[in-house]
Amino acid sequence: MTTARAFLDEPAEPHILFVEDDAVIRDTVRIALQRYGFTVSTAADGLTGLELFRSAQPDLLLLDVMLPELDGIGLCRRIREFSLAPILMVTARGDDLDMISGLEAGADDYVVKPCETAVLVARIRSLLRRASFASAREEPTREVREDGGTARAGAPDGGGVLAFGDLTIDTHGMEVRRAGELVALTPTELRLLLVFAASPGVVLERRTLLRKVWDHAWDGDARVVDLHVKRLRAKIDAERIETVRGFGYKLRR
């Protein structure tokens, strides 16, 4: 079976932009993250956060939903117009609408406040790993054809392409194309697609996807998977990923 997986390395000192209007929370989280080795910039409102994101180009955006000037949902949408950087949304406890709206706007994951520092750092590190795919492979990549057969890809450097109909995945260049057109995927969407591509035709449960894509060893929210599958389908073809009711999802060959 083809393995579509990459070794991942985190930046030595990842730069995080934290957008939060509460000064006490903003300073408390900044100090806590700095103790874990992160470089942290902060902004108190959405518009300032947008300007700072454009100028500083942080490795990850951490933002609250309720912000003055431009709320977190709007800020997330604006940033997704020009950047695929990881976005971690902070939502109020029990506010499902904030969580769903944030993920639909382009956020990669969310945490509920108040959140323990260890949980927040684990989520941040998981997102940073997803964003730093390297080209090292455990085994040669092979091409998966429509008939289910495989063939060694012809790239001279040992790289390869996974092909599913008009969808192609360059697992070394980390590029996805549909009918020859480049598809822009966030790191989380790309990781999700690679997990599907590693087991074409195999039904993957939501818990399995949470563990492999989001690194959630604990019981994560299955709706995170559903919303990212929805976003991925919109980009690669709604029929390419099939829902198997009561079980999960599978990538059609």
CORUR-V555210 format. One line per field, one symbol per residue. ss: DSSP state (a for helix, b for strand, c for the rest). phi: phi as a letter, one per 30 degrees, with the letter a starting at -180 (. if undefined). burial: b if it has 24 or more other C-alpha atoms within 12 Angstrom, else e. Layout:
# CORUR-V555210
ss = ???
phi = ???
burial = ???
This chain:
# CORUR-V555210
ss = cccccccbccccccbbbbbcccaaaaaaaaaaaaacccbbbbbccaaaaaaaaaaacccbbbbbcccccccaaaaaaaaacccccbbbbbbbcccaaaaaaaaaacccbbbbbcccaaaaaaaaaaaaaaccbccccccccbbbcccccbbbccccccccbbbbccbbbbccccbbbbccbbbcccaaaaaaaaaaaacccccbbaaaaaaaaccccccccaaaaaaaaaaaaaaaccccbbbbcccbbbbcc
phi = .dccbbdbbdddbdcccccadddddedddedddddcjcdbcbbcbdddddddddddhddaccbdddbdibdddddddddddbbcedbccccdeicddddddddddkddabbccdbdeddddddddddddddbeccdbdaddbdccddjdbbddcdddidabcbbidcbbddcdhcbbbhicdcdcdedddddddddddbdicdcdddddeddcciddddddddddedddeddedcckdddccdceiblbbddd
burial = ebbbbbeeeeeeebbbbbbbbeeebbeebbeebeeeebbbbbbbbbbbbbebbeeebbbbbbbbbbbeebbbbbbbbbbbeebbbbbbbbbeeeeeebbbbbbbbbbbbbbbeeeeeeebbbbbbbbbbbbbbebeeeebbbbbbeeeeeeeeeeeeebbbbbbbebbbbbbbbbbbbeeeebbbbbbbbbbbbbbbbbbbebbebbbbbbbbbbbeeebbbbbbbbbbbbbbebbeeebbbbeeeebbbbbb
